[in-house]
Amino acid sequence: KDKKKDKKSKLEKKLEKAKQKMDEEKKEDDEPAAEVEELDEKARRKAEKAAKKAAKKAAKEAKSSEGDDKPKEEVEKDGGNGEDEDEVLYGAPDDHAWTDTSHAIKESEKNKGNEPDTSLTHGPDGKKLSNKERKKLLKQREAAARAAEYEKQAAKASMEGAQFACSQTAVNEKDPQWQNSLDINIPSFNISAAGKILFKDASFNIAHGRRYGLVGPNGKGKSTLLKMISSKDLILPPRVDFLYVEQEVQADNTPAVDAVLKADKVRWNLLEEEKTLTAAIDSGDEDPAKFTRLQEVLDELNNIGAASAEAKARRILFGLGFDGEMQTKPTRMFSGGWRMRISLARALFIEPTLLMLDEPTNHLDLDAVIWLDNYLLSWKKTLLIVSHDQDFLNSVCDEILHIEDLKLATYKGNYDSFKKAERTKIKQQQKEWEKQEKRLRELKRQGQSKAKATENVKKNKREPGARSAKKQKEAVASGQETAKTQELIKRPKEYKVLINFPEVAELSRPVMEVNRVAFRYSEKHPVIFKEIDFGIDMDSRICIVGPNGAGKSTLLKLLTGEIEPVKGEVKRNPRLRMGIYNQHFVDRLPMNKTPIEHLRDRYQDEDYQSVRNRLGKYGLEGHAHDVTMRDLSGGQKARVVFVDLSLQRPHILLLDEPTNNLDIETIDALITAVNEFNGGIVCVTHDQRLIDECDCDLWVVENQDAIKWSAGFDDYKDKILTKLEKQAEEEEKHRASRLEAAAKEREAKLKAFKAKLNK
């Protein structure tokens, strides 16, 4: 009977399978009908689009024949409601604003539970799952959900700054001297991040009206210090209004020039009030109170120089690369990188007492860097800049704040002056350390233990310029000062970075061929390349420059195969290994892994110690080797990518703005590595020192082409300056005529209103 039951159940199973097959066949029969419906829907959409285009064309023709402005407005309205309304037109679609915080952290905040809901009864191949397989799948899903939740919470904590701790000496907020001060004097402050101490008992003193450069190795707390000031964790005097340029402006329908002008809220509100009052009076409202208020508003606008504000905003935007047409376009039409420029323009326009710029040149092309350099030379208020651009720091800064031994050391002069003073200081410290070690050896020879000898040396140690022991004791006893524990002099260590790309075997020519390539991102975007034709071999060494939006990064993407040309083809040697570096590669590092885990997963032959040695040589400190990527700064993650590149043993290096995340010492090491590498180099950069010191040919990407600039970088720089001066003169004439017209219009309005008041 049992056997019969089993047989019966097997038959039932066969019947069930047969039914399933029949159901599947029915579905397949229904699919063509669904496809037909889909095709009909597509055809309908196409017809609608064609009708819209025809209406647009008819409206244009009507406008040209009648000279009426109305059809244009209607067409703009119709066009504004299309499917691609929010498509970026200026800058590549993936041109995101640079930030020291990884973009992957922001992405990890998104809900990761949006995966398609696959059935627990059948596998991906359609076969029914056993109970054992079902349980295994459930466990995997639960583990993935737990990991996703952990990632979400960790990313949220990181974004909210939960890993930061900040403290400073108590401030007497009733002190009138502190209340009215424009200088910043913090005697002592402490900052730690992710359990690591960045600043300990450090003083922060900056004088009003000076331009400071904040420098130091990656991961030492430069950006963190600016963030702590911005978040008001470090308390500044109330008269010091500050601005930290960190995020790009919102993408909406506000024109770029208005986005800048809106930063001055007082002026903007007065102008809005003027519009409201003028509209009321023009419509026949003869209320005397409104006439009086309008006169007051116009006087206030005149007193704050409102008429010249728009000219100033346009001049700043023009210097940062926005031509007249771009200034009137809504911010939603710009990529993240361009919107970051608008954010920088807003900061320069409102001129806060303390302006903090974190790597301002990262979003700019060479033209805009040269303009910003000249503009900041006439900056009258306090400026605090974090930058890796040595030429920029030399030109702009009066003083340098250097992070050393968890303190801020101040050096007068520009970056070159600081480097000279630092070398002298290191030599002096070396001499003092040697003298101390000699004394310790003498005491040990006399029979003293190591601990006793150390204690004696500490007692006899006297800092230069220190007060007498008696006065020091009196100050401690009265509570004016705290007792200082004497420490032995540490052996000075000069911060050095070593980057190396291993020698590789030569490949047969051609390594890479670009044949009659044309490209644009979409029909809405402008044509970037019309017909470019060139080859790259292992002895090619190319440095690419050009204005933003001309297609420098796009050219690298075509070479790597990340995007495909619209016309033409890119041929590559099948044995070619490409080493690719760009911001997106840094962002794609796994957030939940440490640098060692990530590199050992990718390169099984490398042992733990060899990976640590490489990371250390490339400038990543020992403690950071076992910290998850989420809590590493942009510069630290960039080092992980460079170690990854060296282990790939590439034949050609394709580097897109490699200096953006690096400190100055690492850029020096990168220049040396590039010059010693025996493979091909194609590098996009705006860093003048990298261009000057690398033995590379200069290529200029502009006017839908990529051409070799044989005259050299200095000649190209002169050409940029000449072009900027010429454009500035033309823009100045245009602005002057606009201002004159606006002044006449305002004067006529005032006369009309005064006449009405007299009546």
Buried (B, 14 or more C-beta within 10 A) or exposed (E): EEEEEEEEEEEEEEEEEEEEEEEEEEEEEEEEEEEEEEEEEEEEEEEEEEEBEEBBEEBEEBBEEEEEEEBEEBBEEEEEEEEEEEBBBBBBEBBBBBBBBBBBBBBBBEEBEEEEEEEEEEBEEEEBBEEEEBEEBEEEEEEEEEEBEEBBEBBEEBBEBEBBBBEBEEEEEEEEEBEEBBBBEBEBBBBBBBEBEBBEEBBBEBEBBBBBBBBBBBBBBBBBBBBBBBEEBBBBBEEBEBBBBBEBBEBEEBBBBBBBBBBBEEBBEBBEBBEEBBEBBEEEEEEEEBBEBBBEBBEBBEEEEBEEBBBBBBBBBBBBBBEEEBBEBBBBBBBBBBBBBBBBBBBBBBBBBBBBBBBBBBBBBBBBBBBBBEBBEEBEBBBBBBBBBBBBBBBBBBBBBBBBEBEBBBBEBBBEBBBEBBEEBEEEBBEBBEEBBEBBEEBBEEEBEEEEBBBBBEEEBEEEEEEEEEEBEEBEEEEEBEEEEEEEBEEBEEBEBEBBBEEBEEBEEEBBBBBEBBBBBEEEBEEBBBEBEBEBBBEBBBBBBBBBBBBBBBBBBBBBEBBEBEEBEBEBBEEBEBBBBBBBBBBEBEBBBBBBBBBBEEBEEBEEEBBBEBBBBBBBBEEBBEBBBBBBBBBBBBBBBBBBBBBBBBBBBBBBBBBBBBBBBBBBBBBBBBEEBEBBBBBBBBBBBBBBBBEBBBBBBBEBBBBEBEEEBEEBBEEBBEEBEEBBEEBEEEBEEEBEEBEEEBEEBBEEBEEEEEE
